[in-house]
Amino acid sequence: MSASKKQKTAVTRISTPNAPSAIGPYSQAVVANGTAYVSGCIPLVGDTGKIVEGDVEDQTRLSLKNLEAVVTACGSRLDLVVKCTVYVKDMNDFGRINTVYSEFFGDCKPARACVEVARLPKDVLVEVDCIAIVESA
């Protein structure tokens, strides 16, 4: 391709009612070039927008359910997730978060980073984002 010809890339912004709406000026996900870039999902109950009651396991479970809903809306699946980032309020919860994480990803085991942060949106205990492959229709 010559330098004078620029290839246009289709970018699709994803919004699904099956997960909480973005709480800021961003998309739930963006799909480009067969790849879904899913924004951080936190443990908000979709119809109320409130944080799920319970401990870090409950928050992790709902964060991952919300993530799965957005991944599905992108036309992908959890077994096609290639990279996750898990943001935690307290690294002492690492083992408990991993137990719940394994319920969702099982043997898929995408690449992952887990980092402790000073604060998360709405003061939740965990947030998860991911990158997933979108299969052609």
C-alpha positions in Angstrom: 0.0 0.0 0.0 1.4 3.4 -1.0 1.9 6.1 1.6 -0.7 8.2 -0.2 -3.4 5.6 0.4 -4.7 5.2 3.9 -6.8 2.2 4.9 -9.8 3.1 7.0 -10.5 1.0 10.0 -14.0 0.3 11.2 -14.5 1.1 14.9 -17.6 0.0 16.6 -18.6 1.4 20.0 -20.4 -1.2 22.1 -23.3 -0.5 24.5 -25.4 -3.3 26.0 -28.3 -3.1 28.4 -27.0 -6.4 29.9 -24.3 -4.6 31.8 -24.3 -1.3 33.7 -23.8 1.8 31.6 -20.5 3.5 31.5 -20.2 5.9 34.4 -18.1 8.4 32.5 -17.4 9.7 28.9 -16.3 6.3 27.5 -17.8 3.2 25.8 -18.4 -0.1 27.5 -16.2 -1.5 24.8 -14.8 -0.7 21.4 -14.3 -3.3 18.6 -11.6 -2.6 16.0 -9.8 -5.0 13.6 -11.4 -8.1 15.1 -10.4 -7.2 18.6 -12.7 -6.1 21.5 -11.2 -3.7 24.0 -13.5 -3.9 27.1 -13.5 -1.0 29.6 -13.1 -1.7 33.3 -16.2 -3.4 34.8 -17.1 -2.8 38.4 -19.7 -4.6 40.6 -22.7 -2.4 39.8 -26.1 -4.0 39.7 -27.4 -3.1 36.2 -30.9 -2.0 37.0 -30.1 0.0 40.1 -26.6 1.3 39.4 -25.7 0.5 43.0 -22.7 -1.5 44.2 -23.5 -5.1 45.0 -23.7 -5.9 48.7 -21.2 -8.3 50.1 -17.5 -9.0 50.2 -14.7 -9.0 47.6 -15.8 -12.3 46.2 -19.3 -11.0 45.6 -17.9 -7.9 44.0 -15.5 -9.9 41.8 -18.3 -12.2 40.7 -20.5 -9.3 39.6 -17.6 -7.5 38.0 -16.9 -10.6 35.9 -20.6 -11.1 35.1 -20.7 -7.6 33.8 -17.5 -8.1 31.9 -18.9 -11.3 30.3 -22.1 -9.4 29.2 -20.0 -6.8 27.5 -17.7 -9.4 25.9 -20.8 -11.2 24.6 -22.2 -7.9 23.2 -18.9 -7.5 21.3 -19.5 -10.8 19.6 -16.9 -12.7 21.6 -16.7 -15.1 24.5 -14.7 -15.5 27.7 -12.6 -18.3 26.1 -11.5 -15.8 23.5 -10.2 -13.3 26.0 -6.5 -12.9 25.5 -5.6 -10.3 28.3 -7.2 -9.1 31.5 -6.2 -6.5 34.0 -7.6 -6.8 37.5 -7.4 -3.8 39.7 -7.8 -4.4 43.5 -8.1 -2.2 46.5 -6.2 -4.7 48.7 -3.7 -7.2 47.4 -4.4 -9.3 50.5 -7.7 -10.3 48.6 -5.6 -11.8 45.7 -6.4 -15.4 46.6 -10.1 -14.8 47.1 -10.3 -12.9 43.8 -8.5 -15.7 42.0 -11.0 -18.3 43.2 -13.9 -16.4 41.7 -11.8 -15.5 38.6 -11.2 -19.2 38.0 -15.0 -19.8 38.0 -15.3 -17.7 34.9 -12.1 -18.4 33.0 -11.3 -22.0 34.1 -8.7 -23.5 31.8 -8.8 -20.6 29.3 -6.2 -18.7 31.4 -5.7 -15.4 29.5 -2.7 -13.3 30.1 -3.3 -11.1 33.1 -1.9 -8.4 35.3 -3.2 -7.7 38.8 -2.4 -4.4 40.5 -3.3 -2.9 43.8 -4.6 0.7 43.4 -5.2 3.5 45.9 -8.8 3.9 44.9 -11.4 2.6 42.4 -14.5 4.2 41.0 -17.3 4.4 43.6 -14.9 2.9 46.1 -15.4 -0.6 44.9 -12.9 -3.4 45.8 -12.2 -4.7 42.3 -12.4 -3.7 38.7 -11.6 -5.9 35.6 -11.0 -5.0 32.0 -10.0 -7.2 29.1 -9.0 -7.6 25.4 -10.8 -10.3 23.5 -10.7 -11.7 19.9 -14.0 -11.3 18.0 -14.7 -14.1 15.6 -15.9 -13.2 12.1 -19.6 -13.8 11.5 
